[in-house]
Amino acid sequence: MTKNAAVKRLDELNLIIKTTRHRLQKAPEGRLASHKRSPGIYYYSLHETPGDSIGSYISKSDLSLLTALAQKDYDQKVLRLAEEEQKKLARFIRTCPDLTPEQVYEQLSSDRQLLVTPIRQPDDVYVRQWLSVEYPKKPFPEDYPELFTSSGERVRSKSEVIIADTLLRMGIPYRYEYPVHFPGAGTFHPDFTVLNVRLRKEYYWEHLGMMADPEYAEAALSKIDIYEKNGCFPGSKLILTHETEKHPLQTRMISAIIQEYLL
């Protein structure tokens, strides 16, 4: 875990602790206990003293008290673990160096960098090399509409313009219609091959833009089937978006997908 990741996690824990403590202040007295015997489960409210086995019977009809005591027990366990993790993370942050091993290369002078092979390439170098890969472009039919992204790249649909421009705006490297060969299925041209820079992981992004058309939908499902047979499962290495005339593609959803998989 990096120091930045630890700080982010600590912020999450602080919020959990604050929320849980606030909820526990309103919790009822007692601890929930249960005893299973025929014909069902019987619930009791025990005193707070550990080891106390004498309590008051709670009718199942008193659902509000049952849920409040169950929530209290859950919150107490959450709070204990959150506070334990909070202490360990705070200690880690105090003692963790500001510089990670991967960042040592970035601190070297340019002439020294030429003499060294880094354990991990800097992100800008990695992205530049990833984007520099040349590949044959899939041709457009002569009568095809001319649609261009904000960077001047020609694409095949207005939805692809939206996706490409959102990727550019959020700083996600991509290749448009980069050829991918699947044994037994031939060469595919995913709409976008996108890169999670932090994880150095590629995803194929297919936009299914005419799902109300039965023939198109059938072809799309066949394509997804080939992806899956080659180990590219939705959410793992395959990102899917779709639309119909009644359900158009939403920029908000594209941004959410990018946030989930690519940042």
MARDREN-714061 format. One line per 5 residues: number of its first residue (from 1); their letters; for each residue y, z, x of N, C-alpha, C. Coordinates in steps of 0.001 Angstrom, whole numbers. Layout:
N
NUM) a) Y,Z,X,Y,Z,X,Y,Z,X ~ ...
This chain:
263
1) mtkna) -1196,0,839,0,0,0,1244,0,873 ~ 2186,-885,575,3435,-924,1316,4371,177,818 ~ 5414,419,1602,6371,1442,1207,7084,1052,-81 ~ 7433,-238,-214,8100,-696,-1434,7210,-516,-2658 ~ 5923,-831,-2497,4984,-660,-3607,4839,815,-3969
6) avkrl) 4849,1677,-2954,4746,3116,-3199,5963,3637,-3954 ~ 7134,3136,-3587,8366,3550,-4275,8325,3114,-5733 ~ 7861,1885,-5976,7749,1383,-7350,6763,2224,-8158 ~ 5621,2542,-7556,4624,3361,-8242,5167,4760,-8509 ~ 5931,5302,-7560,6503,6636,-7742,7469,6650,-8925
11) delnl) 8233,5592,-9086,9131,5486,-10246,8329,5485,-11549 ~ 7202,4772,-11547,6344,4747,-12734,5799,6140,-13033 ~ 5375,6836,-11983,4833,8185,-12169,5898,9148,-12680 ~ 7108,9027,-12150,8191,9910,-12600,8443,9749,-14094 ~ 8367,8509,-14569,8555,8255,-15999,7392,8824,-16808
16) iiktt) 6169,8661,-16302,4996,9217,-16987,5111,10733,-17088 ~ 5493,11365,-15984,5609,12828,-15961,6692,13301,-16919 ~ 7818,12628,-16915,8919,13016,-17801,8515,12891,-19268 ~ 7888,11762,-19616,7470,11517,-20996,6401,12510,-21440 ~ 5443,12771,-20553,4335,13664,-20903,4809,15102,-21049
21) rhrlq) 5661,15552,-20153,6200,16912,-20259,6974,17101,-21557 ~ 7751,16102,-21933,8522,16172,-23175,7587,16287,-24378 ~ 6482,15530,-24365,5537,15575,-25475,4814,16928,-25516 ~ 4498,17481,-24346,3788,18762,-24302,4643,19919,-24798 ~ 5953,19792,-24658,6840,20847,-25156,6733,21002,-26668
26) kapeg) 6358,19931,-27342,6261,19949,-28802,4828,20165,-29290 ~ 3895,20339,-28352,2479,20473,-28727,2213,21844,-29342 ~ 1250,21926,-30254,908,23219,-30869,173,24122,-29895 ~ 100,25420,-30242,-653,26370,-29438,-2149,26096,-29577 ~ -2888,26468,-28530,-4331,26372,-28595,-4896,25173,-27861
31) rlash) -6232,25222,-27706,-6964,24137,-27074,-8032,23659,-28050 ~ -8239,22354,-28083,-9213,21790,-29003,-10614,21891,-28414 ~ -11525,22402,-29207,-12938,22449,-28823,-13752,21878,-29973 ~ -14921,21376,-29643,-15779,20807,-30684,-17219,21246,-30446 ~ -17948,21299,-31529,-19364,21675,-31457,-20144,20748,-32372
36) krspg) -21129,20080,-31817,-21921,19134,-32607,-23159,19843,-33148 ~ -23257,19845,-34441,-24466,20351,-35096,-24570,19690,-36460 ~ -25766,19678,-36973,-26006,19008,-38257,-25119,19635,-39336 ~ -24413,18836,-40139,-24558,17364,-40252,-23483,16595,-39490 ~ -22739,17227,-38553,-21667,16493,-37879,-21037,17318,-36775
41) iyyys) -19741,17048,-36529,-18995,17730,-35478,-18030,18712,-36120 ~ -17959,19909,-35534,-17046,20944,-36019,-15990,21193,-34935 ~ -14755,21335,-35376,-13641,21502,-34447,-13058,22903,-34552 ~ -12583,23392,-33356,-12002,24725,-33285,-10746,24671,-32422 ~ -9848,25587,-32695,-8667,25786,-31850,-8865,27065,-31060
46) lhetp) -9000,26943,-29726,-9220,28095,-28857,-7896,28593,-28303 ~ -7898,29843,-27874,-6719,30381,-27209,-6528,29674,-25867 ~ -5317,29773,-25308,-5005,29062,-24062,-5743,29627,-22865 ~ -6250,30857,-22957,-6911,31493,-21820,-8192,30743,-21469 ~ -8330,30268,-20220,-9551,29556,-19830,-10788,30424,-20029
51) gdsig) -11843,29849,-20533,-13079,30587,-20735,-13175,31273,-22076 ~ -12092,31257,-22859,-12112,31889,-24171,-12987,31071,-25115 ~ -13966,31715,-25704,-14901,30998,-26569,-14714,31336,-28042 ~ -13702,32143,-28333,-13449,32523,-29720,-12255,31730,-30222 ~ -12426,31036,-31305,-11336,30228,-31821,-11355,30156,-33326
56) syisk) -10403,29413,-33839,-10261,29252,-35280,-10793,27890,-35695 ~ -11545,27864,-36780,-12102,26617,-37295,-10981,25726,-37817 ~ -11079,24425,-37517,-10105,23444,-38007,-10830,22476,-38911 ~ -10384,22384,-40146,-10978,21449,-41079,-10646,20017,-40667 ~ -11586,19103,-40884,-11344,17700,-40571,-10228,17111,-41419
61) sdlsl) -9932,17766,-42517,-8827,17293,-43351,-7472,17577,-42718 ~ -7449,18521,-41779,-6195,18832,-41069,-6058,17877,-39887 ~ -5919,16603,-40196,-5926,15555,-39169,-4745,15676,-38217 ~ -3608,16097,-38724,-2414,16190,-37872,-2616,17205,-36759 ~ -3245,18351,-37066,-3500,19364,-36034,-4562,18882,-35059
66) ltala) -5598,18227,-35569,-6651,17707,-34697,-6090,16701,-33697 ~ -5310,15760,-34196,-4757,14740,-33302,-3757,15342,-32334 ~ -2976,16323,-32789,-1980,16942,-31904,-2653,17697,-30761 ~ -3751,18414,-31063,-4466,19149,-30015,-5212,18201,-29075 ~ -5778,17123,-29650,-6448,16136,-28794,-5440,15465,-27876
71) qkdyd) -4282,15127,-28407,-3228,14529,-27592,-2763,15492,-26511 ~ -2668,16757,-26861,-2248,17771,-25891,-3226,17848,-24719 ~ -4525,17872,-25038,-5542,17916,-23982,-5440,16686,-23077 ~ -5278,15524,-23707,-5110,14274,-22943,-3866,14335,-22067 ~ -2735,14753,-22646,-1475,14798,-21897,-1544,15762,-20719
76) qkvlr) -2232,16885,-20906,-2351,17852,-19808,-3128,17254,-18634 ~ -4187,16495,-18932,-4955,15850,-17864,-4121,14770,-17180 ~ -3397,13976,-17981,-2536,12940,-17418,-1468,13562,-16524 ~ -844,14623,-16999,217,15270,-16226,-309,15822,-14904 ~ -1487,16449,-14948,-2053,17019,-13725,-2317,15932,-12680
81) laeee) -2909,14823,-13105,-3220,13744,-12168,-1949,13038,-11696 ~ -981,12855,-12608,270,12201,-12228,1040,13031,-11210 ~ 1081,14329,-11401,1790,15207,-10456,1085,15235,-9104 ~ -246,15184,-9135,-1002,15145,-7875,-717,13852,-7115 ~ -735,12714,-7838,-435,11436,-7200,1017,11385,-6743
86) qkkla) 1905,11969,-7520,3330,11997,-7172,3553,12692,-5837 ~ 2908,13821,-5637,3057,14571,-4383,2539,13759,-3189 ~ 1379,13125,-3373,800,12347,-2278,1658,11126,-1941 ~ 2177,10470,-2979,3024,9305,-2725,4332,9699,-2073 ~ 4912,10807,-2509,6170,11268,-1907,5969,11569,-428
91) rfirt) 4818,12161,-95,4499,12442,1310,4299,11144,2081 ~ 3622,10174,1455,3397,8873,2098,4721,8164,2371 ~ 5626,8193,1415,6911,7507,1566,7741,8150,2684 ~ 7664,9462,2790,8425,10161,3845,7928,9795,5233 ~ 6624,9559,5356,6034,9359,6683,5740,7898,7005
96) cpdlt) 5815,7026,5991,5461,5627,6199,6562,4899,6976 ~ 6214,4119,7986,7240,3356,8718,7935,2360,7796 ~ 9210,2107,8082,9955,1141,7278,9439,-277,7495 ~ 8870,-532,8665,8399,-1867,9022,6885,-1939,8849 ~ 6405,-2961,8143,4968,-3157,8002,4449,-3992,9178
101) peqvy) 3149,-3935,9465,2607,-4758,10556,2898,-6241,10372 ~ 2894,-6705,9110,3157,-8113,8842,4587,-8510,9171 ~ 5512,-7538,9160,6921,-7840,9390,7324,-7817,10864 ~ 6403,-7403,11726,6725,-7347,13156,7124,-8724,13668 ~ 6400,-9750,13220,6678,-11120,13665,8104,-11527,13321
106) eqlss) 8582,-11132,12157,9918,-11511,11705,11012,-10867,12554 ~ 10678,-9778,13232,11666,-9088,14060,11762,-9680,15472 ~ 10823,-10562,15808,10845,-11168,17140,11924,-12236,17223 ~ 12417,-12463,18431,13363,-13553,18639,12652,-14887,18437 ~ 13408,-15933,18143,12804,-17237,17840,11988,-17759,19010
111) drqll) 12439,-17529,20260,11680,-18014,21409,10383,-17234,21578 ~ 10410,-15934,21242,9187,-15143,21332,8213,-15514,20211 ~ 8725,-15861,19035,7858,-16267,17940,7030,-17495,18300 ~ 7584,-18381,19125,6875,-19586,19531,5637,-19256,20359 ~ 5607,-18082,20965,4505,-17699,21849,3447,-16848,21152
116) vtpir) 3709,-16520,19893,2864,-15548,19199,2240,-16165,17955 ~ 984,-15809,17698,331,-16168,16444,365,-14945,15534 ~ 1128,-14991,14444,1262,-13799,13592,-11,-13529,12801 ~ -207,-12265,12430,-1363,-11919,11595,-1192,-12489,10189 ~ 35,-12728,9786,335,-13341,8493,1652,-14091,8631
121) qpddv) 1632,-15372,8295,2838,-16161,8396,3931,-15608,7484 ~ 5180,-15644,7919,6270,-15270,7015,6241,-16146,5764 ~ 6659,-15577,4652,6568,-16290,3374,7274,-17636,3415 ~ 8468,-17686,4021,9217,-18945,4010,8490,-20028,4799 ~ 7833,-19643,5895,7078,-20617,6694,5859,-21089,5916
126) yvrqw) 5163,-20139,5297,3962,-20482,4526,4306,-21428,3382 ~ 5376,-21115,2644,5767,-21945,1506,6200,-23326,1972 ~ 6943,-23387,3064,7409,-24675,3583,6224,-25562,3947 ~ 5218,-24987,4602,4035,-25759,4964,3236,-26163,3722 ~ 3160,-25262,2747,2413,-25547,1517,3068,-26697,756
131) lsvey) 4386,-26704,709,5107,-27748,-6,5134,-29073,750 ~ 4916,-29017,2049,5029,-30231,2862,3786,-31119,2786 ~ 2732,-30624,2140,1503,-31419,2027,1792,-32692,1237 ~ 1445,-33832,1805,1661,-35104,1126,408,-35504,353 ~ 609,-36108,-801,-524,-36538,-1618,-89,-37725,-2468
136) pkkpf) -1049,-38582,-2845,-705,-39762,-3659,-256,-39344,-5052 ~ 840,-39922,-5503,1370,-39607,-6813,657,-40425,-7890 ~ 386,-39800,-8998,-219,-40487,-10126,831,-41404,-10750 ~ 545,-42691,-10900,1571,-43626,-11383,1910,-43420,-12859 ~ 3121,-43820,-13233,3556,-43807,-14627,3413,-45207,-15217
141) pedyp) 2954,-45330,-16461,2959,-46646,-17115,4381,-47194,-17219 ~ 4508,-48504,-17262,5823,-49136,-17260,6683,-48716,-18448 ~ 6078,-48530,-19610,6853,-48218,-20809,6964,-46720,-21067 ~ 6665,-45897,-20050,6657,-44453,-20234,8083,-43908,-20239 ~ 8394,-42891,-21071,9743,-42304,-21074,10099,-41739,-19703
146) elfts) 11358,-41873,-19315,11818,-41345,-18035,12412,-39956,-18250 ~ 11659,-38954,-17833,12061,-37557,-17963,12071,-36928,-16581 ~ 13162,-36215,-16257,13317,-35666,-14918,13657,-34179,-14974 ~ 13146,-33459,-13983,13470,-32039,-13851,14855,-31895,-13229 ~ 15320,-30655,-13135,16638,-30406,-12549,16677,-30762,-11067
151) sgerv) 15499,-30851,-10419,15444,-31238,-9010,15285,-32747,-8840 ~ 15241,-33489,-9960,15138,-34942,-9888,13728,-35476,-9861 ~ 12740,-34614,-10098,11339,-35058,-10087,10957,-35575,-11474 ~ 10304,-36705,-11506,9900,-37288,-12782,8613,-36636,-13285 ~ 8596,-36287,-14574,7419,-35700,-15204,7138,-36446,-16510
156) rskse) 6100,-36017,-17234,5605,-36828,-18352,6018,-36324,-19737 ~ 6591,-35141,-19824,6964,-34639,-21148,8140,-33684,-21038 ~ 8802,-33473,-22174,9916,-32529,-22204,9439,-31111,-21912 ~ 8237,-30787,-22347,7690,-29448,-22070,7441,-29261,-20584 ~ 6994,-30321,-19905,6804,-30219,-18457,8137,-30051,-17747
161) viiad) 9198,-30639,-18278,10535,-30408,-17724,10877,-28921,-17820 ~ 10604,-28339,-18981,10901,-26917,-19189,10096,-26050,-18229 ~ 8798,-26343,-18096,7947,-25551,-17204,8417,-25684,-15759 ~ 8657,-26917,-15315,9077,-27143,-13930,10400,-26457,-13638 ~ 11363,-26582,-14546,12673,-25968,-14324,12587,-24444,-14313
166) tllrm) 11693,-23886,-15127,11507,-22431,-15117,10859,-21977,-13817 ~ 9887,-22743,-13334,9271,-22431,-12038,10307,-22466,-10929 ~ 11150,-23489,-10940,12194,-23602,-9920,13168,-22440,-10014 ~ 13568,-22114,-11226,14545,-21039,-11416,14003,-19687,-10947 ~ 12705,-19475,-11122,12097,-18200,-10748,11511,-18228,-9342
171) gipyr) 11753,-19321,-8609,11363,-19380,-7206,9880,-19544,-6962 ~ 9170,-20223,-7868,7728,-20411,-7725,7452,-21801,-7159 ~ 6844,-21899,-5987,6496,-23222,-5438,5433,-23900,-6300 ~ 5563,-25205,-6452,4554,-25935,-7201,4421,-27357,-6670 ~ 3255,-27948,-6960,3011,-29367,-6724,2710,-29996,-8082
176) yeypv) 3348,-31109,-8360,3153,-31777,-9653,2018,-32787,-9551 ~ 1041,-32633,-10428,-114,-33530,-10521,-796,-33727,-9170 ~ -997,-32625,-8462,-1718,-32653,-7182,-3200,-32926,-7453 ~ -3804,-33897,-6808,-5198,-34261,-7116,-6196,-33186,-6677 ~ -7135,-32905,-7552,-8196,-31933,-7281,-9529,-32587,-7626
181) hfpga) -10473,-32527,-6703,-11778,-33162,-6932,-12808,-32113,-7322 ~ -13480,-32359,-8447,-14559,-31494,-8894,-15864,-32287,-8809 ~ -16848,-31784,-8070,-18124,-32498,-7929,-18741,-32816,-9289 ~ -19109,-34053,-9457,-19735,-34469,-10691,-18779,-34792,-11817 ~ -17488,-34455,-11631,-16510,-34698,-12694,-15396,-35626,-12239
186) gtfhp) -15289,-35850,-10941,-14262,-36746,-10432,-12980,-36021,-10075 ~ -11910,-36778,-9985,-10616,-36250,-9571,-9760,-35910,-10784 ~ -9223,-34690,-10790,-8322,-34223,-11829,-6905,-34156,-11255 ~ -5935,-34226,-12138,-4539,-34057,-11740,-3918,-32978,-12630 ~ -4135,-31699,-12303,-3509,-30641,-13108,-2008,-30875,-13221
191) dftvl) -1438,-30529,-14363,-4,-30734,-14530,770,-30100,-13369 ~ 406,-28869,-13038,1049,-28175,-11913,-2,-27398,-11135 ~ 115,-27443,-9827,-598,-26499,-8978,466,-25542,-8458 ~ 353,-24273,-8818,1415,-23304,-8531,910,-22248,-7556 ~ 1844,-21617,-6867,1492,-20688,-5794,2079,-19316,-6042
196) nvrlr) 1216,-18306,-6040,1665,-16916,-5973,1848,-16596,-4493 ~ 3098,-16545,-4051,3391,-16400,-2623,2902,-15053,-2112 ~ 3100,-14014,-2896,2725,-12668,-2457,1231,-12573,-2188 ~ 425,-13163,-3054,-1031,-13111,-2905,-1590,-14304,-2140 ~ -713,-15320,-1863,-1172,-16573,-1243,-2317,-17180,-2071
201) keyyw) -2116,-17203,-3379,-3153,-17669,-4292,-2629,-18828,-5128 ~ -3455,-19879,-5244,-3097,-21043,-6050,-3701,-20939,-7458 ~ -2928,-21427,-8414,-3413,-21571,-9792,-3204,-23016,-10230 ~ -4096,-23490,-11111,-3855,-24758,-11798,-3227,-24433,-13158 ~ -2178,-25159,-13477,-1475,-24926,-14745,-1562,-26191,-15575
206) ehlgm) -2258,-26093,-16689,-2386,-27209,-17610,-1610,-26906,-18889 ~ -739,-27840,-19277,-51,-27696,-20547,-672,-28640,-21567 ~ -1151,-28063,-22653,-1818,-28824,-23708,-810,-29026,-24829 ~ -186,-30195,-24825,1001,-30375,-25640,802,-31005,-27003 ~ -423,-31392,-27343,-637,-32085,-28632,-1885,-31523,-29315
211) madpe) -1960,-30208,-29404,-3192,-29585,-29889,-3433,-29787,-31378 ~ -2444,-30302,-32106,-2664,-30608,-33524,-3416,-31921,-33704 ~ -3481,-32726,-32654,-4203,-34000,-32689,-5675,-33723,-32372 ~ -6592,-33972,-33316,-8011,-33633,-33096,-8608,-34281,-31848 ~ -8292,-35547,-31606,-8855,-36227,-30427,-8310,-35606,-29148
216) yaeaa) -7017,-35326,-29128,-6401,-34700,-27951,-7021,-33313,-27723 ~ -7156,-32537,-28802,-7707,-31187,-28685,-9135,-31221,-28151 ~ -9917,-32193,-28615,-11295,-32312,-28136,-11325,-32642,-26653 ~ -10450,-33555,-26224,-10372,-33906,-24805,-9904,-32716,-23974 ~ -8966,-31946,-24515,-8465,-30767,-23804,-9561,-29731,-23610
221) lskid) -10367,-29511,-24639,-11468,-28555,-24528,-12506,-29027,-23518 ~ -12748,-30324,-23470,-13682,-30868,-22478,-13143,-30637,-21065 ~ -11835,-30814,-20904,-11226,-30596,-19591,-11338,-29124,-19179 ~ -11070,-28224,-20119,-11180,-26792,-19825,-12613,-26439,-19446 ~ -13562,-27051,-20131,-14981,-26807,-19848,-15313,-27191,-18405
226) iyekn) -14767,-28301,-17931,-15007,-28730,-16546,-14373,-27750,-15569 ~ -13157,-27298,-15866,-12526,-26286,-15016,-13429,-25058,-14889 ~ -13908,-24573,-16027,-14709,-23352,-16023,-16027,-23552,-15273 ~ -16639,-24721,-15416,-17886,-24979,-14700,-17678,-25030,-13191 ~ -16434,-25230,-12777,-16112,-25243,-11346,-15411,-23964,-10893
231) gcfpg) -15604,-22889,-11657,-15122,-21570,-11251,-13651,-21328,-11500 ~ -12991,-22200,-12267,-11563,-22032,-12564,-11422,-21525,-13993 ~ -11394,-20200,-14140,-11364,-19607,-15468,-9935,-19244,-15859 ~ -9607,-19369,-17150,-8269,-18974,-17604,-7952,-17535,-17220 ~ -6783,-17356,-16624,-6379,-16031,-16183,-6824,-15690,-14774
236) sklil) -7813,-16428,-14253,-8291,-16192,-12897,-7726,-17216,-11925 ~ -7960,-18494,-12228,-7383,-19549,-11394,-6767,-20651,-12248 ~ -6822,-20471,-13553,-6317,-21485,-14480,-5318,-20854,-15441 ~ -4144,-21455,-15551,-3123,-21035,-16507,-3024,-22112,-17579 ~ -3070,-21692,-18834,-3013,-22639,-19943,-1827,-22319,-20846
241) thete) -1060,-23351,-21199,-75,-23243,-22257,-361,-24355,-23255 ~ 109,-24170,-24482,-201,-25151,-25518,915,-25168,-26549 ~ 929,-26214,-27342,1917,-26304,-28416,1487,-27352,-29440 ~ 2093,-27243,-30601,2018,-28250,-31655,3439,-28434,-32178 ~ 3610,-29337,-33111,4944,-29521,-33680,5426,-28258,-34384
246) khplq) 4508,-27542,-35024,4888,-26312,-35722,5033,-25125,-34778 ~ 4398,-25212,-33621,4440,-24107,-32661,4860,-24653,-31293 ~ 6151,-24921,-31115,6627,-25497,-29854,6555,-24494,-28701 ~ 6573,-25030,-27509,6548,-24206,-26302,7837,-23411,-26194 ~ 7723,-22131,-25837,8885,-21254,-25724,9140,-20894,-24266
251) trmis) 10391,-21043,-23845,10757,-20709,-22470,10463,-19248,-22165 ~ 10652,-18394,-23163,10394,-16965,-22959,8937,-16720,-22577 ~ 8032,-17469,-23204,6613,-17300,-22907,6276,-17826,-21510 ~ 6919,-18920,-21105,6692,-19445,-19751,7102,-18400,-18718 ~ 8266,-17791,-18932,8746,-16767,-17996,7789,-15586,-17949
256) aiiqe) 7241,-15206,-19096,6302,-14087,-19140,5017,-14411,-18384 ~ 4544,-15636,-18512,3342,-16060,-17786,3591,-16045,-16283 ~ 4745,-16535,-15876,5092,-16531,-14447,5148,-15106,-13928 ~ 5764,-14225,-14711,5863,-12818,-14318,4480,-12193,-14179 ~ 3567,-12566,-15053,2226,-11976,-15061,1370,-12470,-13905
261) yll) 1439,-13749,-13570,490,-14332,-12624,1076,-14725,-11269 ~ 2374,-14987,-11203,2900,-15667,-10026,3915,-14864,-9228 ~ 4249,-13677,-9659,5231,-12879,-8915,4598,-11618,-8357
